């Protein structure tokens, strides 16, 4: 080497003068040591050697990158500029939000800290809302052995929501239209099943669940005269969105509430076999049970993260579970099928005081008690394993009739000061019980008396519905779909008993005909769309009323009143009458029936009244 390198040995430095601060030498790593991530003993100073011991030992060029500091300073400056730019953007967004706070916001009745939090929803659903994309939300078990750990709870959102226009598919609604539709729902539909909080704005519901938002809009649009094409458009878009939501798991409380609404007021259909309401009601109950709605006090047992429900949240869970039970039982009775839920759930027997703070809460609890009674009727009368249809023996049925009628009288006595809607539900429960009289054998004692009682019960229910519709509420326009099913059952009971050759001598036939005419008009008022089930069933009843021989549907003697359809519970009368209607068009006997004019008339009727 040309230059002699002095070993790096610490040398003595001059002592600092008194009062002068001591300067320590600055240590820096050379390029070679920095690259190998080794400790470097190079000391930067005037009197310090310019080579570290490692470079001297290995005969390496000991240099220090003087541009390193400049590069780090430039990087920090660039990061600082980005931070300032982001802060300016956030400030502009905050100013825009503050400017929008002049919109009117509904003040909730419950404290803000008691509102349904995003944490409570995400703890059950696994996200702040139901994702419409199943790829993002669903978890397929068995693909990995790594356990799935839920994400921690998200912070609570503010209850302040900015109203804005919403769009789904080819439907777009302005803020004014949304507010108008929500007002229609609260005024006309909510009283029949008051499980939602009216003080929560529809815009707040949108933030937590788009499906619940559009479900409420769909119900409110059923009678919207200013926009007659809105319901058909929503029927396609909301149904697609519903199935997309049900494919994405896990679910949220809002998804269950959406199913409650869509099962209570389903989209119009022209065939009962194409109606998915019964299946959706079963899914609603299963989802609610999986979430732990039936054990709201111990909801944490059904999730993977800590979940502590506030008083408001607990009340909403309880009312939603009550609504699930009500709708599931009502849909089952209306379809004439077994119940999709066990109504003897002990969590529904005692009402917590915190969940009955308003008249709507009391009405909801009364509706639940009535549906529990209807469930008890079905279970008590159809639990015989030795009978093909499950009916108890004649002697046992007579005893059960007396007990169940006594329970119903006690229930009606308690509800003497209830609302007209609650009294209607009681009338529907009485009709459900008395409809089982049609399954008795005519030879059993008191059969004729029980049939007359059934006729009077159906007559009274139709009169009550007509009276309710004459009021401002407009019963036939806004009632749930299972109310229509009970109403049409009462109409067929009037038709079948009144047309029987034996009972026509005991009844006021003229009054019965006038009532049937009113029932036909009422069913057409219930009709929401062209050729839907209420409209088509009104045509079927009208068809029987105009037959030359009125005894076609029920025969001449008391024995002819027996039903051929026996497995549809209290709705068997409807399905039995529809079989008679189809049988009439399928028969080919008689010269008059084979005439060309008669065949043309049959074809035209069948074309307008397809098989329900």
GIPEMO-V968094 format. One record per backbone hydrogen bond with DSSP energy under -1.0 kcal/mol. NH is the residue of the N-H (numbers start at 1). CO is the residue of the C=O. E is the energy in kcal/mol with one decimal. If there is no record, write none. Layout:
[[NH:CO:E] [NH:CO:E]]
//
This chain:
[[9:7:-1.7] [20:17:-1.8] [28:42:-1.4] [31:63:-3.1] [34:30:-2.3] [35:31:-2.1] [36:32:-1.7] [38:33:-2.6] [44:26:-3.1] [56:52:-2.0] [57:53:-2.3] [58:54:-2.2] [60:55:-2.7] [71:67:-2.2] [72:68:-2.1] [73:69:-2.6] [74:70:-2.4] [75:71:-2.1] [76:72:-2.3] [77:73:-2.3] [78:74:-2.2] [79:75:-2.4] [80:76:-2.3] [81:77:-2.1] [82:78:-2.0] [83:79:-2.1] [84:80:-2.3] [85:81:-2.3] [86:82:-2.3] [87:83:-2.2] [88:84:-2.1] [89:85:-1.8] [90:86:-2.4] [91:87:-2.1] [92:88:-2.1] [93:89:-2.2] [94:90:-2.4] [95:91:-2.0] [96:92:-1.9] [97:93:-2.2] [98:94:-2.4] [99:95:-1.7] [100:96:-1.1] [103:100:-1.5] [114:111:-1.6] [115:112:-1.2] [121:117:-1.7] [122:118:-2.7] [123:119:-2.0] [125:121:-3.1] [126:122:-2.2] [136:133:-1.2] [137:133:-1.2] [138:134:-2.3] [166:173:-1.8] [168:171:-2.8] [171:168:-2.1] [173:166:-2.8] [178:174:-2.2] [179:175:-2.4] [180:176:-2.0] [181:177:-2.4] [182:178:-2.3] [183:179:-1.9] [184:180:-1.9] [185:181:-2.2] [186:182:-2.4] [187:183:-2.3] [188:184:-2.5] [189:185:-1.5] [190:185:-2.9] [192:189:-1.4] [193:190:-1.2] [195:193:-2.0] [200:197:-1.5] [205:201:-1.7] [206:202:-1.6] [207:203:-1.5] [208:204:-1.3] [209:205:-2.6] [213:209:-1.6] [214:210:-2.5] [215:211:-1.9] [216:212:-2.1] [217:213:-2.1] [218:214:-2.2] [219:215:-1.9] [220:216:-2.3] [221:217:-1.5] [222:219:-1.4] [225:223:-1.0] [230:227:-1.6] [233:229:-1.6] [234:230:-2.6] [235:231:-2.5] [236:232:-1.2] [237:233:-2.0] [238:234:-2.9] [240:236:-2.0] [241:237:-2.3] [242:238:-2.5] [243:239:-2.2] [244:240:-2.0] [245:241:-2.1] [246:242:-2.4] [247:243:-1.1] [248:245:-1.2] [256:252:-1.3] [257:253:-2.1] [258:254:-2.1] [259:255:-1.9] [260:256:-2.1] [261:257:-1.9] [262:258:-2.5] [263:259:-2.0] [264:260:-1.2] [265:261:-2.5] [272:612:-2.8] [280:276:-2.6] [281:277:-2.5] [282:278:-1.6] [283:279:-2.0] [284:280:-2.5] [285:281:-2.0] [286:282:-2.2] [287:283:-2.8] [288:284:-2.2] [289:285:-2.4] [290:286:-2.4] [291:287:-1.9] [292:288:-1.0] [293:288:-2.7] [295:292:-1.5] [298:295:-1.2] [299:296:-1.1] [301:298:-1.8] [302:299:-1.7] [303:300:-1.1] [314:310:-2.8] [315:311:-2.1] [316:312:-2.1] [317:313:-2.3] [318:314:-2.4] [319:315:-2.4] [320:316:-2.1] [321:317:-2.2] [322:318:-2.3] [323:319:-2.3] [324:320:-2.1] [325:321:-2.0] [326:322:-2.5] [327:323:-2.8] [328:324:-2.5] [329:325:-2.2] [330:326:-2.5] [331:327:-2.8] [332:328:-1.8] [333:329:-2.4] [334:330:-2.5] [335:331:-1.9] [337:332:-2.4] [348:345:-1.8] [349:346:-1.3] [355:352:-1.5] [356:353:-1.3] [362:358:-1.7] [363:359:-2.5] [364:360:-2.2] [365:361:-2.0] [366:362:-2.2] [367:363:-2.3] [368:364:-1.9] [369:365:-2.1] [370:366:-2.1] [371:367:-2.1] [372:368:-2.2] [373:369:-1.7] [374:370:-2.1] [375:371:-2.2] [376:372:-2.1] [377:373:-2.2] [378:374:-2.1] [379:375:-2.4] [380:376:-2.4] [381:377:-2.1] [382:378:-1.2] [384:390:-2.5] [387:384:-1.0] [392:381:-1.3] [397:393:-2.6] [398:394:-1.8] [399:395:-1.5] [400:396:-2.4] [401:397:-2.8] [402:398:-1.6] [403:399:-2.0] [404:400:-2.9] [405:401:-2.3] [406:402:-1.9] [407:403:-2.1] [408:404:-2.2] [409:405:-2.1] [410:406:-2.0] [411:407:-2.1] [412:408:-2.5] [413:409:-2.2] [414:410:-1.8] [415:411:-1.4] [418:415:-1.6] [423:419:-2.1] [424:420:-2.0] [425:421:-2.0] [426:422:-1.8] [427:423:-2.0] [428:424:-2.4] [429:425:-1.8] [430:426:-2.2] [431:427:-2.2] [432:428:-2.0] [433:429:-1.9] [434:430:-2.6] [435:431:-1.8] [436:433:-1.2] [437:434:-1.7] [438:435:-1.3] [439:436:-1.5] [440:437:-1.5] [444:441:-2.0] [447:444:-1.5] [450:446:-2.2] [451:447:-2.1] [452:448:-2.0] [453:449:-2.2] [454:450:-2.4] [455:451:-2.4] [456:452:-2.4] [457:453:-2.2] [458:454:-2.4] [459:455:-2.5] [460:456:-2.6] [461:457:-2.1] [462:458:-2.1] [463:459:-2.1] [464:460:-2.3] [465:461:-2.2] [466:462:-2.3] [467:463:-2.1] [468:464:-2.3] [469:465:-2.2] [470:466:-1.4] [478:474:-1.3] [479:475:-1.9] [481:264:-2.6] [484:480:-1.1] [485:481:-1.7] [486:482:-1.7] [487:483:-2.2] [488:484:-2.7] [489:485:-1.6] [490:486:-2.1] [491:487:-2.0] [492:488:-2.0] [493:489:-1.9] [494:490:-2.2] [495:491:-2.2] [496:492:-2.9] [497:493:-2.5] [498:494:-2.1] [499:495:-1.8] [501:555:-1.9] [504:500:-1.8] [506:503:-1.2] [507:503:-1.0] [509:507:-1.2] [512:508:-1.9] [513:509:-2.4] [514:510:-2.1] [515:511:-2.1] [516:512:-2.2] [517:513:-2.3] [518:514:-2.0] [519:515:-2.2] [520:516:-2.5] [521:517:-2.1] [522:518:-2.1] [523:519:-2.4] [524:520:-1.7] [525:521:-1.4] [526:522:-1.9] [527:523:-1.0] [532:529:-1.4] [533:269:-1.6] [536:532:-2.4] [537:533:-2.7] [538:534:-1.6] [539:535:-1.2] [540:536:-1.7] [541:537:-2.3] [542:538:-2.2] [543:539:-2.1] [544:540:-1.9] [545:541:-1.9] [546:542:-1.1] [552:549:-1.3] [555:551:-2.6] [561:558:-1.2] [562:559:-1.2] [571:568:-1.8] [572:569:-1.6] [575:571:-1.6] [576:572:-2.7] [577:573:-1.9] [578:574:-2.1] [579:575:-1.7] [580:576:-1.7] [581:577:-2.1] [582:578:-2.4] [583:579:-2.6] [584:580:-1.8] [585:581:-1.1] [586:582:-1.4] [587:583:-1.3] [594:590:-1.1] [599:595:-2.2] [600:596:-2.1] [601:597:-2.2] [602:598:-2.5] [603:599:-2.4] [604:600:-2.2] [605:601:-2.3] [606:602:-2.8] [607:603:-2.0] [608:604:-1.6] [609:605:-2.6]]
//
